[in-house]
């Protein structure tokens, strides 16, 4: 795998700062590896797994407010 140039890394970092918010999540020791294994089992990164979980919880809350069955 080729190394990225310093300019490429800096460009990626600038894009990330503009396009994303950073969110720190703290979990009890040992849980990170458990969550990473769950993510890997679904073919997802840890970040995508967490974002999907948040989206799903949001969907459930909206459905609950709208009186729908889940």
Backbone as numpy.savetxt, mean C-alpha at the origin, in Angstrom:
# Nx Ny Nz CAx CAy CAz Cx Cy Cz
20.55 -7.09 -13.45 19.69 -5.91 -13.45 20.59 -4.67 -13.45
20.42 -3.79 -14.42 21.27 -2.59 -14.48 20.94 -1.62 -13.35
21.97 -0.91 -12.91 21.78 0.12 -11.90 21.16 1.35 -12.53
20.27 2.00 -11.82 19.71 3.25 -12.32 20.72 4.37 -12.12
20.70 5.32 -13.04 21.60 6.46 -12.90 21.10 7.37 -11.78
22.00 8.21 -11.30 21.63 9.15 -10.25 20.50 10.06 -10.73
20.54 10.48 -11.98 19.49 11.35 -12.53 18.14 10.63 -12.56
18.14 9.35 -12.91 16.90 8.57 -12.96 16.31 8.43 -11.55
17.15 8.15 -10.58 16.69 8.02 -9.19 16.11 9.33 -8.70
16.78 10.43 -8.99 16.29 11.75 -8.57 14.96 12.08 -9.24
14.83 11.74 -10.53 13.57 11.99 -11.24 12.45 11.16 -10.63
12.72 9.91 -10.31 11.72 9.06 -9.67 11.31 9.63 -8.32
12.28 10.09 -7.54 11.98 10.66 -6.23 11.13 11.93 -6.35
11.41 12.78 -7.33 10.60 13.98 -7.53 9.16 13.62 -7.89
9.00 12.62 -8.75 7.66 12.18 -9.13 6.92 11.64 -7.91
7.58 10.81 -7.14 6.96 10.21 -5.96 6.48 11.29 -4.99
7.27 12.30 -4.76 6.89 13.38 -3.85 5.66 14.12 -4.37
5.58 14.33 -5.69 4.44 15.04 -6.28 3.18 14.18 -6.31
3.32 12.89 -6.55 2.17 12.04 -6.83 1.61 11.29 -5.63
2.38 11.17 -4.56 1.95 10.32 -3.45 2.11 11.03 -2.11
1.23 10.66 -1.17 1.39 11.04 0.23 2.03 9.86 0.94
2.82 10.16 1.93 3.47 9.10 2.71 2.67 8.86 3.98
2.51 7.60 4.32 1.75 7.21 5.50 2.55 6.14 6.24
2.86 6.40 7.50 3.60 5.41 8.31 2.59 4.58 9.08
2.79 3.28 9.03 1.91 2.35 9.74 2.80 1.54 10.70
2.41 1.53 11.96 3.15 0.78 12.96 2.37 -0.46 13.34
3.02 -1.61 13.31 2.39 -2.87 13.68 3.28 -3.54 14.74
2.69 -4.40 15.56 3.49 -5.11 16.56 4.60 -5.93 15.90
5.71 -6.10 16.62 6.83 -6.89 16.10 6.33 -8.24 15.61
6.82 -8.65 14.47 6.45 -9.93 13.89 5.29 -9.85 12.91
4.44 -8.86 13.06 3.26 -8.75 12.17 3.67 -8.35 10.75
4.72 -7.56 10.62 5.14 -7.13 9.29 5.42 -8.33 8.39
6.17 -9.29 8.91 6.48 -10.46 8.08 5.23 -11.28 7.78
4.29 -11.34 8.70 3.03 -12.04 8.45 2.25 -11.34 7.35
2.18 -10.02 7.41 1.44 -9.25 6.41 2.13 -9.33 5.06
3.47 -9.29 5.07 4.22 -9.43 3.81 3.94 -10.79 3.17
3.83 -11.83 3.96 3.54 -13.16 3.42 2.14 -13.20 2.81
1.18 -12.57 3.47 -0.18 -12.50 2.91 -0.17 -11.75 1.58
0.55 -10.65 1.54 0.64 -9.86 0.31 1.28 -10.68 -0.81
2.38 -11.34 -0.49 3.09 -12.15 -1.48 2.20 -13.27 -2.01
1.40 -13.86 -1.13 0.50 -14.94 -1.55 -0.53 -14.45 -2.57
-0.82 -13.15 -2.54 -1.77 -12.57 -3.50 -1.04 -11.91 -4.67
0.28 -12.03 -4.70 1.07 -11.44 -5.77 1.13 -9.92 -5.69
1.05 -9.38 -4.48 1.05 -7.93 -4.28 2.23 -7.50 -3.45
2.61 -6.24 -3.63 3.60 -5.65 -2.74 2.93 -5.39 -1.40
3.71 -5.20 -0.38 3.17 -4.87 0.93 2.36 -3.59 0.85
2.87 -2.60 0.14 2.17 -1.34 -0.01 0.81 -1.53 -0.68
0.78 -2.27 -1.78 -0.49 -2.47 -2.49 -1.48 -3.24 -1.65
-1.00 -4.21 -0.88 -1.86 -4.99 0.01 -2.54 -4.07 1.03
-1.75 -3.18 1.63 -2.29 -2.25 2.63 -3.27 -1.28 1.99
-2.94 -0.73 0.84 -3.84 0.20 0.15 -5.14 -0.50 -0.21
-5.06 -1.73 -0.71 -6.27 -2.49 -1.04 -7.13 -2.75 0.20
-6.48 -3.04 1.32 -7.22 -3.27 2.57 -7.94 -2.00 3.01
-7.29 -0.87 2.88 -7.93 0.40 3.22 -9.10 0.67 2.29
-8.90 0.44 1.00 -9.99 0.64 0.03 -11.19 -0.25 0.35
-10.93 -1.49 0.71 -12.01 -2.43 1.04 -12.77 -1.97 2.28
-12.05 -1.52 3.29 -12.70 -1.03 4.50 -13.55 0.20 4.19
-13.03 1.07 3.35 -13.78 2.26 2.93 -15.07 1.85 2.21
-14.97 0.86 1.32 -16.13 0.37 0.58 -17.18 -0.16 1.55
-16.75 -0.91 2.54 -17.68 -1.46 3.53 -18.36 -0.36 4.33
-17.61 0.65 4.71 -18.19 1.76 5.47 -19.23 2.52 4.64
-18.93 2.74 3.34 -19.90 3.41 2.46 -21.16 2.58 2.33
-20.99 1.28 2.13 -22.16 0.39 1.99 -22.97 0.38 3.27
-22.32 0.39 4.39 -23.03 0.41 5.67 -23.85 1.69 5.83
-23.27 2.81 5.45 -23.97 4.09 5.52 -25.17 4.14 4.58
-25.03 3.47 3.45 -26.10 3.45 2.46 -27.12 2.36 2.75
-26.92 1.61 3.81 -27.86 0.57 4.22 -27.84 -0.67 3.38
-26.73 -0.91 2.66 -26.62 -2.09 1.83 -26.09 -3.25 2.66
-26.37 -4.45 2.23 -25.77 -5.63 2.83 -24.41 -5.85 2.20
-23.49 -6.31 2.99 -22.13 -6.54 2.48 -22.01 -7.97 2.00
